Every structure is written in C-alpha cells, then in structure tokens.
Amino acid sequence: MKASIDEILELIKESGVLVDVKSLKNDKSLSDQGIDSLDMANILLNITEKYNINIPIEKTQELNSIEKILNYINENL
C-alpha cells in the first residue's frame, strides 16, 4: 500500500494546522507556508501512528515538504 498526496493532506488537516490545507504546495517547505514546528511535530506523530513507521529525530528536519514526507513514507512502508 502506497501513501498518496490526498492522505498526507488529510493527516495535515487532522493535525489541527491553522492554514488552508488546500492551498499547500507539494514541493514548497511547509514552514514557508505557515506551518510551525509544533504543527510539524503533530503531523509527524500522526504519520508514525497511521503508517506504523519510525521517523528518527535526525530525519525530522529533512521532512519539510509534502513531497518529501510522501517519499519517506512510501520508502519505509
């Protein structure tokens, strides 16, 4: 089972971010689009729970766009 962009967007929405998820660009840094570090922590926590994958602390800074998150999930499923 591969993750999809729509699933990632839904996870971001469920994380309680205050930005309009529909306006997010897949290849742009989430922090540049108004998602702060607390939001990112919640997003990554939701990802680990939904997909049952481990995200090492040193990887969290690299996972800063929807595309990078999607690629990481699909490589580790």
C-alpha distance (Angstrom), angle and dihedral (degrees) to the residues before:
residue distance angle dihedral
M1 . . .
K2 3.78 . .
A3 3.78 124.4 .
S4 3.80 118.5 -121.5
I5 3.79 135.5 -147.7
D6 3.82 89.3 -111.1
E7 3.82 90.7 55.3
I8 3.81 91.1 50.5
L9 3.80 91.3 48.9
E10 3.80 90.2 50.1
L11 3.82 90.7 50.7
I12 3.81 89.9 50.3
K13 3.81 90.0 50.0
E14 3.82 91.6 48.1
S15 3.81 89.1 51.9
G16 3.79 89.3 70.5
V17 3.79 100.4 -114.3
L18 3.79 116.8 171.0
V19 3.80 95.6 -138.8
D20 3.80 125.1 91.6
V21 3.80 102.0 -98.0
K22 3.82 91.2 -155.7
S23 3.81 89.9 62.3
L24 3.81 94.8 55.7
K25 3.80 117.3 115.0
N26 3.81 115.4 -137.2
D27 3.80 96.5 -138.8
K28 3.82 99.9 39.9
S29 3.80 124.6 91.6
L30 3.79 110.4 -94.4
S31 3.81 91.0 -138.6
D32 3.82 88.7 57.3
Q33 3.81 87.2 54.5
G34 3.80 95.7 55.4
I35 3.81 102.6 -88.6
D36 3.79 110.5 132.7
S37 3.80 130.2 -153.8
L38 3.81 94.0 -93.8
D39 3.81 89.8 52.6
M40 3.82 89.3 49.4
A41 3.80 91.3 51.3
N42 3.81 89.8 52.6
I43 3.81 92.0 46.5
L44 3.81 92.9 50.6
L45 3.81 91.3 46.0
N46 3.81 90.4 52.6
I47 3.82 89.8 49.0
T48 3.80 92.9 52.2
E49 3.80 90.5 49.2
K50 3.80 97.1 45.3
Y51 3.80 97.6 43.8
N52 3.81 98.1 28.9
I53 3.80 92.4 -130.2
N54 3.78 130.7 136.2
I55 3.80 119.8 -122.4
P56 3.81 109.9 -161.8
I57 3.81 113.5 -136.6
E58 3.81 90.9 -117.8
K59 3.83 89.8 59.0
T60 3.80 96.4 52.9
Q61 3.82 94.5 82.5
E62 3.81 90.7 52.6
L63 3.82 93.3 53.8
N64 3.79 94.4 75.8
S65 3.80 102.7 129.2
I66 3.78 136.3 48.9
E67 3.82 90.9 -113.7
K68 3.82 92.9 51.7
I69 3.81 91.6 47.1
L70 3.81 91.4 48.6
N71 3.81 92.8 48.3
Y72 3.81 91.9 48.1
I73 3.80 92.6 50.5
N74 3.80 93.8 47.4
E75 3.82 92.1 47.2
N76 3.81 91.3 51.5
L77 3.79 102.5 42.2
